Every structure is written in C-alpha cells, then in structure tokens.
Amino acid sequence: MKILVHYKTGYKQIFIVPKSMLALEFRNMAKEVGGDIESIEFSLPTNQSAARAERRGIHQLPDKY
C-alpha cells in the first residue's frame, strides 16, 4: 500500500508498506524518518489494479459495511 506523508516542514514522502503494518507502528516510523507529521494520505487502488486483485481472489471491502 502506498502512503503519502506530509510533514510540517513542507516535505512530502511516499512510503510503500505492507497492509499488515499497524497504523500506529507506521506513524511512529514515519515520524522517526521525517519529524512532525501534518497529515497522512492512504492511496486507494485504481480500478485496473482492483480488477487484477479480484481475479486473484482478493476482494476489497466496501467503504461502508
């Protein structure tokens, strides 16, 4: 999963992390790398990559369930 972190300094960093990583664990790691965090954006898969995942038997849960 791609995660974009915006730091308070104005610097932006993209991380590629396993989906199994806990959010708190990721946040602590990102803070160690670049300092104070302003915001974090989680990327959503594109329709094409979602279709490929579905063919492999991987299904994304709906936003609301």
ChimeraX attribute file (.defattr): number of C-alpha atoms within 10 A of each C-alpha:
attribute: neighborCount
match mode: 1-to-1
recipient: residues
	/A:1	13
	/A:2	15
	/A:3	16
	/A:4	15
	/A:5	21
	/A:6	19
	/A:7	18
	/A:8	13
	/A:9	11
	/A:10	8
	/A:11	12
	/A:12	16
	/A:13	13
	/A:14	14
	/A:15	14
	/A:16	9
	/A:17	12
	/A:18	10
	/A:19	9
	/A:20	7
	/A:21	10
	/A:22	10
	/A:23	10
	/A:24	9
	/A:25	9
	/A:26	15
	/A:27	14
	/A:28	12
	/A:29	12
	/A:30	20
	/A:31	13
	/A:32	10
	/A:33	10
	/A:34	16
	/A:35	14
	/A:36	13
	/A:37	18
	/A:38	13
	/A:39	11
	/A:40	16
	/A:41	11
	/A:42	12
	/A:43	10
	/A:44	11
	/A:45	13
	/A:46	9
	/A:47	9
	/A:48	9
	/A:49	11
	/A:50	15
	/A:51	14
	/A:52	13
	/A:53	14
	/A:54	12
	/A:55	10
	/A:56	9
	/A:57	9
	/A:58	11
	/A:59	12
	/A:60	10
	/A:61	7
	/A:62	6
	/A:63	5
	/A:64	4
	/A:65	4
